[in-house]
Amino acid sequence: MEAPLFDALGAMRSLVATEIFYSLCMCFVLSLVLANVYRWTHQGFSYQRTFLQTIVLASIAVSIMIMAIGNNMARGLGILGAMAFVRFRTPIRDPRDVIFIFAALAIGISCGAQVFMVAIMGTLFFGFTAFFLSWSPWASRREFEGLLRFLLPADGKAASSLPEIFAQYCTNTELIATREAIQGEVLEYAYQVRLIDPSYKVDLVDAVSKLPDASEVSLVMQRTTVEI
């Protein structure tokens, strides 16, 4: 049974050592669960071991502050003034990382206030949602887009074969740039292409390379985190 942190009059009662230790242990375990959820569902390139440590340590630090403050306004203002001297300038590139930091703070607040059922249920539900969004195809885009560049003679005869090649390997193509090269003898084409299947990358390049006098054929696939 959870012991109330405040008495019937709303005044904060003194926490015994066992209650403080139990709250910190609960906070430590739940923040470890949250950190492992982040580790198992992380899909970007900015993975850092220190960020997982930050999740655990931030949760414990907030739990300590909540137990120290209680409902004492003077203590709260004192801690707020002390924290005003701290400047957090660490850049967080992924908005998803910010949400995990907020979740760690929520765990710390719940454990510090000894609302353990909220902390446990919230951690489990947050973890389930993170796994669902990570493993399910929801909100994913299976679009294999790339930038195709090549040189063709300026007479335009070889370019007439391009629609047939694009229809075989692409679902959509768009000419985004064309310019003269080698003193107007050839034209450089740049197409934004969307492949039917990612395995068609080599086939598309080979087909364009087989056009008469085609040269410098290249295909750069676009990543979801990088704009071409």
N, C-alpha and C positions, 0 to 999 in steps of 0.2 A: 504493500500500500504506500502511495506517495505521501510524504509528509509535506504539509503546506509551508511555503516559505514565509507567509505572513499570518499573523494571528487574526482573531475575529475583529479587532479594532483597526486593522489595516497597518499596524506597525510591524516593522521587520523584526523577526526574532533572530537570535544568534544561532548560526549554524554550527553544529558540532563537527569535529574532524572527520568522522566517518561519512557524514553527509557530503562534505566538501570533496572528499576523496572519491566517493561514489559518483558524484556529478562529473568530476574530471575524467574518471575512467569511462563513464558512459559517453562523454564527449569525444574522448580519444578513439573509442571503438567505432562510433558512428562516423567520425571524420575519416577514419581509415577506410570504411566502406565506401564513403563518397569519393575518396582519392582513387580507390581501385576501380570504381565505376568510370571515372574520368580516364584512367589508364586503358581500360578495356574498350572504351568507345571512342578514343581519340583517333582522328583520321587525317589530321593536318601534318605539316612539316615542322611546326614550332614546339615539338614535345620537349619538355624540360623536367628533369627530376626534381629540381628545386621548386617547381610549381606545385607538385604533389605534396612536398613538405610544407609549402605555404598554406595549402588547404587545411592540413592537420593543425599546424601551429596557430593559424588565425582563428580556427574554431575554439581551441583551448584558451587563447588570449581573451576572446570575447566572453567566453564562459566565466573566466576569472573576474572580468570587469562587471558582469551582470551580478555575480554573487557579492562583489564588493560594494556596488552601488545600492542594490535593493530598491527601496522607494525613497532613499535619502537624496533630496534635491541638491544639497550642498556637495555631497560626494560626486553626484553626476556632473555638476558644473565644474568641479575641480578636475575631474578626469577629462572633460571636454576641453578645458583650458590647457591641460598638459598635452593632449593630442593635437592641439592647434599648432604646436611647435614642430610637429612631424610633417614632412612634405613627401607625399608618395608620388614619385615621378616615373615609376616603372611603366613603360608602355605595354599594353595588353592588346595584341593584334587581333585576336579572335574574340568576337563578342560572346561566344560560348564559354570561354574561360571566365569572363566576368560573372556569368550566371553561376558557375561552380563556386566562385568566391562568395557570392551572395548566399548560396546554399550552405557553405561552411559557416558563415556568420549566423544564419538561421539556426543551425544545429547548436552553435555555441550559446546563442540566446536561450534556446529552449532548455538546454541542459543546465545553464546557469540559473534559470528560473525554476528548475526542477520540474518542468513539465515534460517528463520523460516519454509519455505516450505520444505526444505531439512530435517529439524529436525522432522517435523510432519509426512511427508511421510515415512521417514526412520524408525521412531518409529512404525508406523502402519504396515509397511511391515515386520519389524523384529519380531513384536509380532505375526503377522499372520503365519510367517514361524515357529516360536517356537511352536505355538499351533498345526500346521500341523504335525511337527515332533514328538510332544508329544503324540498326539491322534491317528495318523495313524499307521498302522502296518509296515510302511516302516522301514527297517533295523532291525526289531525285529527278534528274533530267538525263535521259539516255540519248544525248545528242553528241555525235562525234564530229565536231567541227574543226576545221583546219584552214590554213592559208596556203594555197597552191600558187607557186610562181614558176614561170617558164618563159623561154624566148622562142619566137616563131618568125619566119620570114614575113616581110611586110606585104607581100602580094596577097595574103589572105586565103590562099588555097588550103593550107594545112589547118587553118582555124575553122574551116567549115566542118571538119570532122569532130570538133570538140563536143557539140551537143550529143552526139551518139555515145561518146565515151562517158560523159557526165551522166547520161540516163542509165548507163549500166552499173555505175558504182556509187552514185550520189542521189540523195533525195532532194537536195536543193543546192543550187549554185548561184552566185552573184558576182558579177564583175565589179571589183572595187577600184581597180586602177589599171591603166595602160599607158605606156610611154615609149618613145622612140629610143633605140639604143644602137650603138655602133654606127653613128652618123646616119641614122634613118634606115639602115639596111634591114634591121629586125625590130620587132616590137616585143616589149616585155609586158606580160599579162600577170595580173594578180587577181585570183579568184578566192572568194570565201566559199568553201564547200562544206557540205554536211553529208558524211558518208552513210551509206545504208548499214554497214557493219564496220567495226574498227579494223577487222582483218583485211579490208580492202585497201589499206594504205599503200602497200607495195604494188598491188595490181594497178591502182590508179596512176601511180608514178611511172610504172612500166608502160602502160598504154599511152600516156602522153609522150613519153620518151621515144616511142616508135613512130611518132608523126614525122613526116619529112622535114629534115633540118631543125628539129626541135633540140634545144640545148638548155643546160642549167635548170633542169626540172627539180624542184624541191617542194616538199610538203611539210609544213610545221603544224603539228596538232596543238590545239588550244586546250589549256588546262582550265579548270573551274576557278582557280585562284589567280590566273594570269590573263590579262587582256592582250590580244595581239595588236 
